[in-house]
Amino acid sequence: MPNKFNIAICQMNVINSKSENLKKAVAMIEASGKSKADIVVLPEMFNCPYDNKKFSEYAEHAHHSETIDKISETARKLKMYVIAGSIPEIERNRIYNSCFVFNRKGEVIGRHRKLHLFDIDIKGEIKFTESEILTAGEEITVIDTEFCKIGIAICYDIRFPELFRLMALKGAKLMVVPGAFNMTTGPAHWETLIRARAIDNQVYIAAASPARDENSSYRAYGNSMVADPWGTVTARADAGECIIFSDIDLLQVEKVRRELPLLKHRRVDIYLLEEMKRYAPLP
């Protein structure tokens, strides 16, 4: 198992055209491959405008999906892992905000359905109610790869530290968060949450946003970034469309956990989430 690998985050501009969005996603994955990335990450709702009115229109069944077929074909052709942001996935008349993960053979090796729906009302700023259209997922997602275990969360999930601690206890050393924070929550909390979850769990956090479109009804913050286990930002985008790259050094995870062993210092004799009982304590 290699100790170091490279991750690319594609901060793509998402428009009201599934076919054009897929062309852009493929092009950015290909560009990432030319730069020798091992894992490529796409943003939340990369094939669909982030708009409740569009989720039903763009929704696809996992087994009859133009998007999944195209990303699978690209991952297989380039022999790369692809963490495909998220798409609206429909199953039994319910729509989920779902991230599909592909291995080098183009096989789907994991799926995360957003656990926490973005139902917020910040007076005078923004109101959004995902639960009007979307259904929340029910499973914590940690995926085995040749590099390490990778935890997956989507956007609003990052505000719930219990989820990230559980992924760490399940062995994740990299956590990937496709997310579309907006121009109210983004400047206030995006970087702070990314760095906090990295520090809390002594892992790498890679967060992928869509590019900002000033003409969109929902303006994404952008600023995709990677934070290391010490909380240092190792790569960061601005607002526009771009690809950023960062090395993921698993020895850095071990170093930080050895020197500042906070995960060992948890007082499980005093506090323990019921869900945590399923997992053995970290060494």
Phi and psi restraints in degrees (value plus and minus 20) as a CYANA .aco file:
   2 PRO   PHI     -87.5   -47.5
   2 PRO   PSI     127.0   167.0
   3 ASN   PHI    -105.7   -65.7
   3 ASN   PSI     -37.8     2.2
   4 LYS   PHI    -157.9  -117.9
   4 LYS   PSI     119.8   159.8
   5 PHE   PHI    -170.2  -130.2
   5 PHE   PSI     150.4   190.4
   6 ASN   PHI    -135.7   -95.7
   6 ASN   PSI     116.9   156.9
   7 ILE   PHI    -138.9   -98.9
   7 ILE   PSI     120.0   160.0
   8 ALA   PHI    -135.8   -95.8
   8 ALA   PSI     116.2   156.2
   9 ILE   PHI    -135.1   -95.1
   9 ILE   PSI     102.5   142.5
  10 CYS   PHI    -117.5   -77.5
  10 CYS   PSI      84.7   124.7
  11 GLN   PHI    -111.0   -71.0
  11 GLN   PSI      67.3   107.3
  12 MET   PHI    -118.1   -78.1
  12 MET   PSI     132.2   172.2
  13 ASN   PHI    -103.4   -63.4
  13 ASN   PSI      99.8   139.8
  14 VAL   PHI    -119.3   -79.3
  14 VAL   PSI     109.6   149.6
  15 ILE   PHI    -141.0  -101.0
  15 ILE   PSI     159.7   199.7
  16 ASN   PHI    -107.5   -67.5
  16 ASN   PSI      39.5    79.5
  17 SER   PHI    -180.0  -140.0
  17 SER   PSI      88.9   128.9
  18 LYS   PHI     -80.7   -40.7
  18 LYS   PSI     -63.1   -23.1
  19 SER   PHI     -83.1   -43.1
  19 SER   PSI     -61.6   -21.6
  20 GLU   PHI     -89.7   -49.7
  20 GLU   PSI     -56.9   -16.9
  21 ASN   PHI     -83.0   -43.0
  21 ASN   PSI     -60.5   -20.5
  22 LEU   PHI     -87.1   -47.1
  22 LEU   PSI     -59.9   -19.9
  23 LYS   PHI     -79.7   -39.7
  23 LYS   PSI     -62.9   -22.9
  24 LYS   PHI     -86.2   -46.2
  24 LYS   PSI     -62.8   -22.8
  25 ALA   PHI     -80.7   -40.7
  25 ALA   PSI     -65.1   -25.1
  26 VAL   PHI     -82.5   -42.5
  26 VAL   PSI     -63.5   -23.5
  27 ALA   PHI     -81.7   -41.7
  27 ALA   PSI     -59.8   -19.8
  28 MET   PHI     -93.6   -53.6
  28 MET   PSI     -54.3   -14.3
  29 ILE   PHI     -84.2   -44.2
  29 ILE   PSI     -63.7   -23.7
  30 GLU   PHI     -82.2   -42.2
  30 GLU   PSI     -62.2   -22.2
  31 ALA   PHI     -83.9   -43.9
  31 ALA   PSI     -57.1   -17.1
  32 SER   PHI     -84.8   -44.8
  32 SER   PSI     -59.1   -19.1
  33 GLY   PHI     -84.4   -44.4
  33 GLY   PSI     -58.2   -18.2
  34 LYS   PHI     -84.5   -44.5
  34 LYS   PSI     -46.1    -6.1
  35 SER   PHI    -112.1   -72.1
  35 SER   PSI      -8.8    31.2
  36 LYS   PHI      51.2    91.2
  36 LYS   PSI       8.9    48.9
  37 ALA   PHI     -89.8   -49.8
  37 ALA   PSI     124.8   164.8
  38 ASP   PHI    -111.8   -71.8
  38 ASP   PSI     -54.0   -14.0
  39 ILE   PHI    -150.5  -110.5
  39 ILE   PSI     115.1   155.1
  40 VAL   PHI    -137.9   -97.9
  40 VAL   PSI     117.7   157.7
  41 VAL   PHI    -140.1  -100.1
  41 VAL   PSI     113.0   153.0
  42 LEU   PHI    -124.0   -84.0
  42 LEU   PSI     142.3   182.3
  43 PRO   PHI    -101.6   -61.6
  43 PRO   PSI     151.2   191.2
  44 GLU   PHI     -80.8   -40.8
  44 GLU   PSI     118.3   158.3
  45 MET   PHI      28.1    68.1
  45 MET   PSI      35.5    75.5
  46 PHE   PHI     -96.2   -56.2
  46 PHE   PSI     -36.6     3.4
  47 ASN   PHI    -124.7   -84.7
  47 ASN   PSI     -14.5    25.5
  48 CYS   PHI    -170.0  -130.0
  48 CYS   PSI     116.1   156.1
  49 PRO   PHI     -77.4   -37.4
  49 PRO   PSI     123.2   163.2
  50 TYR   PHI     -98.9   -58.9
  50 TYR   PSI      68.2   108.2
  51 ASP   PHI    -177.9  -137.9
  51 ASP   PSI     102.8   142.8
  52 ASN   PHI     -71.8   -31.8
  52 ASN   PSI     -54.3   -14.3
  53 LYS   PHI     -88.5   -48.5
  53 LYS   PSI     -39.8     0.2
  54 LYS   PHI    -118.0   -78.0
  54 LYS   PSI     -40.3    -0.3
  55 PHE   PHI     -80.7   -40.7
  55 PHE   PSI     -62.9   -22.9
  56 SER   PHI     -86.5   -46.5
  56 SER   PSI     -61.2   -21.2
  57 GLU   PHI     -82.6   -42.6
  57 GLU   PSI     -58.6   -18.6
  58 TYR   PHI    -113.4   -73.4
  58 TYR   PSI     -27.0    13.0
  59 ALA   PHI     -82.8   -42.8
  59 ALA   PSI     124.0   164.0
  60 GLU   PHI    -152.9  -112.9
  60 GLU   PSI     127.4   167.4
  61 HIS   PHI     -97.4   -57.4
  61 HIS   PSI     120.7   160.7
  62 ALA   PHI     -78.1   -38.1
  62 ALA   PSI     -53.5   -13.5
  63 HIS   PHI    -113.9   -73.9
  63 HIS   PSI     -19.5    20.5
  64 HIS   PHI    -161.5  -121.5
  64 HIS   PSI      43.6    83.6
  65 SER   PHI    -142.8  -102.8
  65 SER   PSI      96.7   136.7
  66 GLU   PHI     -79.2   -39.2
  66 GLU   PSI     -60.7   -20.7
  67 THR   PHI     -86.9   -46.9
  67 THR   PSI     -69.9   -29.9
  68 ILE   PHI     -82.4   -42.4
  68 ILE   PSI     -61.3   -21.3
  69 ASP   PHI     -81.0   -41.0
  69 ASP   PSI     -62.6   -22.6
  70 LYS   PHI     -89.5   -49.5
  70 LYS   PSI     -62.8   -22.8
  71 ILE   PHI     -89.7   -49.7
  71 ILE   PSI     -57.6   -17.6
  72 SER   PHI     -80.0   -40.0
  72 SER   PSI     -66.4   -26.4
  73 GLU   PHI     -79.7   -39.7
  73 GLU   PSI     -61.7   -21.7
  74 THR   PHI     -89.0   -49.0
  74 THR   PSI     -64.0   -24.0
  75 ALA   PHI     -80.9   -40.9
  75 ALA   PSI     -61.8   -21.8
  76 ARG   PHI     -86.5   -46.5
  76 ARG   PSI     -64.3   -24.3
  77 LYS   PHI     -83.5   -43.5
  77 LYS   PSI     -61.1   -21.1
  78 LEU   PHI    -112.0   -72.0
  78 LEU   PSI     -28.3    11.7
  79 LYS   PHI      36.7    76.7
  79 LYS   PSI      30.7    70.7
  80 MET   PHI    -148.3  -108.3
  80 MET   PSI     131.7   171.7
  81 TYR   PHI     -97.2   -57.2
  81 TYR   PSI     118.3   158.3
  82 VAL   PHI    -150.0  -110.0
  82 VAL   PSI     102.8   142.8
  83 ILE   PHI    -120.4   -80.4
  83 ILE   PSI      83.2   123.2
  84 ALA   PHI    -107.7   -67.7
  84 ALA   PSI      44.1    84.1
  85 GLY   PHI      17.9    57.9
  85 GLY   PSI    -134.3   -94.3
  86 SER   PHI    -177.5  -137.5
  86 SER   PSI     139.6   179.6
  87 ILE   PHI    -158.9  -118.9
  87 ILE   PSI     140.0   180.0
  88 PRO   PHI     -95.3   -55.3
  88 PRO   PSI      96.5   136.5
  89 GLU   PHI    -130.1   -90.1
  89 GLU   PSI     112.0   152.0
  90 ILE   PHI    -129.8   -89.8
  90 ILE   PSI     115.5   155.5
  91 GLU   PHI    -169.2  -129.2
  91 GLU   PSI     104.4   144.4
  92 ARG   PHI      31.5    71.5
  92 ARG   PSI      26.3    66.3
  93 ASN   PHI      45.8    85.8
  93 ASN   PSI      -6.5    33.5
  94 ARG   PHI    -132.2   -92.2
  94 ARG   PSI     121.0   161.0
  95 ILE   PHI    -130.2   -90.2
  95 ILE   PSI     110.8   150.8
  96 TYR   PHI    -137.5   -97.5
  96 TYR   PSI     133.7   173.7
  97 ASN   PHI    -113.8   -73.8
  97 ASN   PSI      81.6   121.6
  98 SER   PHI    -141.2  -101.2
  98 SER   PSI     117.2   157.2
  99 CYS   PHI    -126.9   -86.9
  99 CYS   PSI     105.0   145.0
 100 PHE   PHI    -126.6   -86.6
 100 PHE   PSI     119.2   159.2
 101 VAL   PHI    -136.5   -96.5
 101 VAL   PSI     112.1   152.1
 102 PHE   PHI    -137.6   -97.6
 102 PHE   PSI     120.2   160.2
 103 ASN   PHI    -110.6   -70.6
 103 ASN   PSI    -194.7  -154.7
 104 ARG   PHI     -83.5   -43.5
 104 ARG   PSI     -40.0     0.0
 105 LYS   PHI    -110.4   -70.4
 105 LYS   PSI     -19.5    20.5
 106 GLY   PHI      62.0   102.0
 106 GLY   PSI      -9.7    30.3
 107 GLU   PHI    -103.3   -63.3
 107 GLU   PSI     121.6   161.6
 108 VAL   PHI     -95.6   -55.6
 108 VAL   PSI      97.7   137.7
 109 ILE   PHI    -130.5   -90.5
 109 ILE   PSI     -18.0    22.0
 110 GLY   PHI    -195.6  -155.6
 110 GLY   PSI     136.7   176.7
 111 ARG   PHI    -164.4  -124.4
 111 ARG   PSI     110.7   150.7
 112 HIS   PHI    -136.1   -96.1
 112 HIS   PSI     108.4   148.4
 113 ARG   PHI    -122.4   -82.4
 113 ARG   PSI     106.5   146.5
 114 LYS   PHI     -68.7   -28.7
 114 LYS   PSI     105.2   145.2
 115 LEU   PHI    -104.1   -64.1
 115 LEU   PSI     -55.7   -15.7
 116 HIS   PHI    -133.6   -93.6
 116 HIS   PSI      96.7   136.7
 117 LEU   PHI    -104.0   -64.0
 117 LEU   PSI     123.7   163.7
 118 PHE   PHI    -104.8   -64.8
 118 PHE   PSI      65.8   105.8
 119 ASP   PHI    -133.4   -93.4
 119 ASP   PSI      77.7   117.7
 120 ILE   PHI    -157.3  -117.3
 120 ILE   PSI     136.3   176.3
 121 ASP   PHI    -167.6  -127.6
 121 ASP   PSI      73.7   113.7
 122 ILE   PHI    -117.0   -77.0
 122 ILE   PSI      87.9   127.9
 123 LYS   PHI     -73.7   -33.7
 123 LYS   PSI     108.6   148.6
 124 GLY   PHI      57.1    97.1
 124 GLY   PSI     -20.1    19.9
 125 GLU   PHI    -141.2  -101.2
 125 GLU   PSI     -88.3   -48.3
 126 ILE   PHI    -175.5  -135.5
 126 ILE   PSI     122.8   162.8
 127 LYS   PHI    -150.7  -110.7
 127 LYS   PSI     111.5   151.5
 128 PHE   PHI    -168.8  -128.8
 128 PHE   PSI     116.2   156.2
 129 THR   PHI    -152.3  -112.3
 129 THR   PSI      67.5   107.5
 130 GLU   PHI     -80.6   -40.6
 130 GLU   PSI     -52.3   -12.3
 131 SER   PHI     -85.9   -45.9
 131 SER   PSI     -32.6     7.4
 132 GLU   PHI     -83.8   -43.8
 132 GLU   PSI     -47.5    -7.5
 133 ILE   PHI    -142.6  -102.6
 133 ILE   PSI     -61.0   -21.0
 134 LEU   PHI    -115.0   -75.0
 134 LEU   PSI     135.4   175.4
 135 THR   PHI    -130.9   -90.9
 135 THR   PSI     119.5   159.5
 136 ALA   PHI     -95.4   -55.4
 136 ALA   PSI     126.5   166.5
 137 GLY   PHI     -93.7   -53.7
 137 GLY   PSI     156.0   196.0
 138 GLU   PHI    -151.6  -111.6
 138 GLU   PSI     -15.9    24.1
 139 GLU   PHI    -149.7  -109.7
 139 GLU   PSI     121.6   161.6
 140 ILE   PHI     -99.1   -59.1
 140 ILE   PSI     117.1   157.1
 141 THR   PHI    -138.5   -98.5
 141 THR   PSI      93.3   133.3
 142 VAL   PHI    -150.1  -110.1
 142 VAL   PSI     106.5   146.5
 143 ILE   PHI    -135.4   -95.4
 143 ILE   PSI     115.2   155.2
 144 ASP   PHI    -100.5   -60.5
 144 ASP   PSI     112.3   152.3
 145 THR   PHI    -152.7  -112.7
 145 THR   PSI     154.7   194.7
 146 GLU   PHI     -89.2   -49.2
 146 GLU   PSI     -34.3     5.7
 147 PHE   PHI    -113.5   -73.5
 147 PHE   PSI     -73.6   -33.6
 148 CYS   PHI    -191.8  -151.8
 148 CYS   PSI     157.6   197.6
 149 LYS   PHI     -98.9   -58.9
 149 LYS   PSI     117.6   157.6
 150 ILE   PHI    -141.4  -101.4
 150 ILE   PSI     106.5   146.5
 151 GLY   PHI    -111.3   -71.3
 151 GLY   PSI     125.5   165.5
 152 ILE   PHI    -141.3  -101.3
 152 ILE   PSI     112.2   152.2
 153 ALA   PHI    -158.8  -118.8
 153 ALA   PSI     141.9   181.9
 154 ILE   PHI    -146.9  -106.9
 154 ILE   PSI      98.0   138.0
 155 CYS   PHI      26.7    66.7
 155 CYS   PSI    -124.7   -84.7
 156 TYR   PHI     -77.4   -37.4
 156 TYR   PSI     -43.6    -3.6
 157 ASP   PHI     -73.4   -33.4
 157 ASP   PSI     -51.2   -11.2
 158 ILE   PHI     -85.8   -45.8
 158 ILE   PSI     -37.0     3.0
 159 ARG   PHI    -100.1   -60.1
 159 ARG   PSI     -20.5    19.5
 160 PHE   PHI    -136.3   -96.3
 160 PHE   PSI      74.7   114.7
 161 PRO   PHI     -83.3   -43.3
 161 PRO   PSI     -44.7    -4.7
 162 GLU   PHI     -79.8   -39.8
 162 GLU   PSI     -60.2   -20.2
 163 LEU   PHI     -81.2   -41.2
 163 LEU   PSI     -64.5   -24.5
 164 PHE   PHI     -90.7   -50.7
 164 PHE   PSI     -54.8   -14.8
 165 ARG   PHI     -84.6   -44.6
 165 ARG   PSI     -60.0   -20.0
 166 LEU   PHI     -84.0   -44.0
 166 LEU   PSI     -59.6   -19.6
 167 MET   PHI     -84.8   -44.8
 167 MET   PSI     -58.4   -18.4
 168 ALA   PHI     -83.6   -43.6
 168 ALA   PSI     -62.0   -22.0
 169 LEU   PHI     -87.3   -47.3
 169 LEU   PSI     -43.7    -3.7
 170 LYS   PHI    -104.5   -64.5
 170 LYS   PSI     -19.1    20.9
 171 GLY   PHI      84.9   124.9
 171 GLY   PSI     -16.5    23.5
 172 ALA   PHI     -88.1   -48.1
 172 ALA   PSI     113.0   153.0
 173 LYS   PHI    -132.6   -92.6
 173 LYS   PSI     -33.8     6.2
 174 LEU   PHI    -149.3  -109.3
 174 LEU   PSI     113.3   153.3
 175 MET   PHI    -142.8  -102.8
 175 MET   PSI     109.3   149.3
 176 VAL   PHI    -129.6   -89.6
 176 VAL   PSI     110.7   150.7
 177 VAL   PHI    -149.1  -109.1
 177 VAL   PSI      72.8   112.8
 178 PRO   PHI     -87.8   -47.8
 178 PRO   PSI     110.3   150.3
 179 GLY   PHI    -174.7  -134.7
 179 GLY   PSI     132.0   172.0
 180 ALA   PHI    -148.2  -108.2
 180 ALA   PSI      44.5    84.5
 181 PHE   PHI     -81.4   -41.4
 181 PHE   PSI     133.8   173.8
 182 ASN   PHI    -124.0   -84.0
 182 ASN   PSI    -192.8  -152.8
 183 MET   PHI     -99.8   -59.8
 183 MET   PSI     -21.6    18.4
 184 THR   PHI    -117.3   -77.3
 184 THR   PSI     -73.5   -33.5
 185 THR   PHI    -100.0   -60.0
 185 THR   PSI     -48.3    -8.3
 186 GLY   PHI     -82.2   -42.2
 186 GLY   PSI     -79.3   -39.3
 187 PRO   PHI     -79.9   -39.9
 187 PRO   PSI     -50.2   -10.2
 188 ALA   PHI     -98.5   -58.5
 188 ALA   PSI     -60.6   -20.6
 189 HIS   PHI    -150.9  -110.9
 189 HIS   PSI     -38.7     1.3
 190 TRP   PHI     -75.1   -35.1
 190 TRP   PSI     -79.4   -39.4
 191 GLU   PHI     -84.4   -44.4
 191 GLU   PSI     -60.6   -20.6
 192 THR   PHI     -79.8   -39.8
 192 THR   PSI     -64.7   -24.7
 193 LEU   PHI     -87.1   -47.1
 193 LEU   PSI     -61.8   -21.8
 194 ILE   PHI     -80.7   -40.7
 194 ILE   PSI     -68.7   -28.7
 195 ARG   PHI     -88.5   -48.5
 195 ARG   PSI     -58.1   -18.1
 196 ALA   PHI     -84.3   -44.3
 196 ALA   PSI     -64.7   -24.7
 197 ARG   PHI     -85.6   -45.6
 197 ARG   PSI     -54.6   -14.6
 198 ALA   PHI     -84.4   -44.4
 198 ALA   PSI     -65.9   -25.9
 199 ILE   PHI     -88.8   -48.8
 199 ILE   PSI     -63.4   -23.4
 200 ASP   PHI     -73.2   -33.2
 200 ASP   PSI     -61.1   -21.1
 201 ASN   PHI    -135.1   -95.1
 201 ASN   PSI     -21.2    18.8
 202 GLN   PHI      34.0    74.0
 202 GLN   PSI      35.3    75.3
 203 VAL   PHI    -155.0  -115.0
 203 VAL   PSI     150.2   190.2
 204 TYR   PHI    -104.8   -64.8
 204 TYR   PSI     119.1   159.1
 205 ILE   PHI    -138.8   -98.8
 205 ILE   PSI     104.6   144.6
 206 ALA   PHI    -136.5   -96.5
 206 ALA   PSI      96.0   136.0
 207 ALA   PHI    -137.3   -97.3
 207 ALA   PSI     107.7   147.7
 208 ALA   PHI    -137.2   -97.2
 208 ALA   PSI      99.0   139.0
 209 SER   PHI    -128.3   -88.3
 209 SER   PSI     134.4   174.4
 210 PRO   PHI     -86.3   -46.3
 210 PRO   PSI     139.5   179.5
 211 ALA   PHI     -89.0   -49.0
 211 ALA   PSI     138.6   178.6
 212 ARG   PHI    -102.1   -62.1
 212 ARG   PSI     111.9   151.9
 213 ASP   PHI    -139.2   -99.2
 213 ASP   PSI      88.0   128.0
 214 GLU   PHI     -84.5   -44.5
 214 GLU   PSI     -38.1     1.9
 215 ASN   PHI    -115.7   -75.7
 215 ASN   PSI     -21.1    18.9
 216 SER   PHI    -101.5   -61.5
 216 SER   PSI     132.3   172.3
 217 SER   PHI     -87.2   -47.2
 217 SER   PSI     -46.5    -6.5
 218 TYR   PHI    -141.7  -101.7
 218 TYR   PSI      91.1   131.1
 219 ARG   PHI    -115.0   -75.0
 219 ARG   PSI      92.7   132.7
 220 ALA   PHI     -92.4   -52.4
 220 ALA   PSI     129.5   169.5
 221 TYR   PHI     -94.0   -54.0
 221 TYR   PSI     -49.0    -9.0
 222 GLY   PHI      54.7    94.7
 222 GLY   PSI    -161.6  -121.6
 223 ASN   PHI      39.3    79.3
 223 ASN   PSI      19.7    59.7
 224 SER   PHI     -71.7   -31.7
 224 SER   PSI     125.1   165.1
 225 MET   PHI    -178.3  -138.3
 225 MET   PSI     146.1   186.1
 226 VAL   PHI    -145.8  -105.8
 226 VAL   PSI     113.1   153.1
 227 ALA   PHI    -139.2   -99.2
 227 ALA   PSI     121.7   161.7
 228 ASP   PHI    -111.3   -71.3
 228 ASP   PSI     158.1   198.1
 229 PRO   PHI     -85.1   -45.1
 229 PRO   PSI     -33.2     6.8
 230 TRP   PHI    -112.1   -72.1
 230 TRP   PSI     -25.6    14.4
 231 GLY   PHI      71.0   111.0
 231 GLY   PSI     -12.3    27.7
 232 THR   PHI    -101.0   -61.0
 232 THR   PSI     112.6   152.6
 233 VAL   PHI     -98.2   -58.2
 233 VAL   PSI      97.7   137.7
 234 THR   PHI    -117.2   -77.2
 234 THR   PSI     -36.0     4.0
 235 ALA   PHI    -178.3  -138.3
 235 ALA   PSI     122.8   162.8
 236 ARG   PHI    -172.6  -132.6
 236 ARG   PSI     115.8   155.8
 237 ALA   PHI    -111.5   -71.5
 237 ALA   PSI     151.1   191.1
 238 ASP   PHI    -119.6   -79.6
 238 ASP   PSI    -160.8  -120.8
 239 ALA   PHI    -109.4   -69.4
 239 ALA   PSI     -43.2    -3.2
 240 GLY   PHI    -106.7   -66.7
 240 GLY   PSI     155.0   195.0
 241 GLU   PHI     -88.4   -48.4
 241 GLU   PSI     110.4   150.4
 242 CYS   PHI    -189.6  -149.6
 242 CYS   PSI     153.8   193.8
 243 ILE   PHI    -142.5  -102.5
 243 ILE   PSI     110.9   150.9
 244 ILE   PHI    -134.7   -94.7
 244 ILE   PSI     133.7   173.7
 245 PHE   PHI    -148.7  -108.7
 245 PHE   PSI     128.1   168.1
 246 SER   PHI    -172.1  -132.1
 246 SER   PSI     121.3   161.3
 247 ASP   PHI     -95.9   -55.9
 247 ASP   PSI     121.4   161.4
 248 ILE   PHI    -129.5   -89.5
 248 ILE   PSI      94.3   134.3
 249 ASP   PHI    -129.2   -89.2
 249 ASP   PSI      83.8   123.8
 250 LEU   PHI     -86.7   -46.7
 250 LEU   PSI     -43.5    -3.5
 251 LEU   PHI     -86.8   -46.8
 251 LEU   PSI     -48.4    -8.4
 252 GLN   PHI     -87.2   -47.2
 252 GLN   PSI     -57.2   -17.2
 253 VAL   PHI     -79.7   -39.7
 253 VAL   PSI     -68.6   -28.6
 254 GLU   PHI     -84.9   -44.9
 254 GLU   PSI     -58.8   -18.8
 255 LYS   PHI     -82.7   -42.7
 255 LYS   PSI     -68.4   -28.4
 256 VAL   PHI     -85.1   -45.1
 256 VAL   PSI     -61.0   -21.0
 257 ARG   PHI     -88.7   -48.7
 257 ARG   PSI     -49.9    -9.9
 258 ARG   PHI     -94.7   -54.7
 258 ARG   PSI     -62.4   -22.4
 259 GLU   PHI     -99.4   -59.4
 259 GLU   PSI     -50.0   -10.0
 260 LEU   PHI    -153.9  -113.9
 260 LEU   PSI      57.1    97.1
 261 PRO   PHI     -98.8   -58.8
 261 PRO   PSI      40.0    80.0
 262 LEU   PHI     -86.5   -46.5
 262 LEU   PSI     -51.3   -11.3
 263 LEU   PHI     -87.9   -47.9
 263 LEU   PSI     -51.5   -11.5
 264 LYS   PHI     -93.8   -53.8
 264 LYS   PSI     -45.1    -5.1
 265 HIS   PHI    -108.2   -68.2
 265 HIS   PSI     -16.1    23.9
 266 ARG   PHI     -79.2   -39.2
 266 ARG   PSI     118.6   158.6
 267 ARG   PHI    -112.9   -72.9
 267 ARG   PSI      53.7    93.7
 268 VAL   PHI     -91.2   -51.2
 268 VAL   PSI     -27.8    12.2
 269 ASP   PHI     -97.5   -57.5
 269 ASP   PSI     -35.6     4.4
 270 ILE   PHI    -131.4   -91.4
 270 ILE   PSI     -61.2   -21.2
 271 TYR   PHI    -154.7  -114.7
 271 TYR   PSI     118.0   158.0
 272 LEU   PHI    -182.5  -142.5
 272 LEU   PSI      97.5   137.5
 273 LEU   PHI     -84.0   -44.0
 273 LEU   PSI     120.9   160.9
 274 GLU   PHI     -73.9   -33.9
 274 GLU   PSI     -61.9   -21.9
 275 GLU   PHI     -81.6   -41.6
 275 GLU   PSI     -50.9   -10.9
 276 MET   PHI     -87.4   -47.4
 276 MET   PSI     -41.3    -1.3
 277 LYS   PHI     -83.7   -43.7
 277 LYS   PSI     -37.5     2.5
 278 ARG   PHI     -92.8   -52.8
 278 ARG   PSI     -41.2    -1.2
 279 TYR   PHI    -134.1   -94.1
 279 TYR   PSI     119.2   159.2
 280 ALA   PHI     -86.5   -46.5
 280 ALA   PSI     125.3   165.3
 281 PRO   PHI     -82.9   -42.9
 281 PRO   PSI     130.1   170.1
 282 LEU   PHI     -85.2   -45.2
 282 LEU   PSI     126.8   166.8
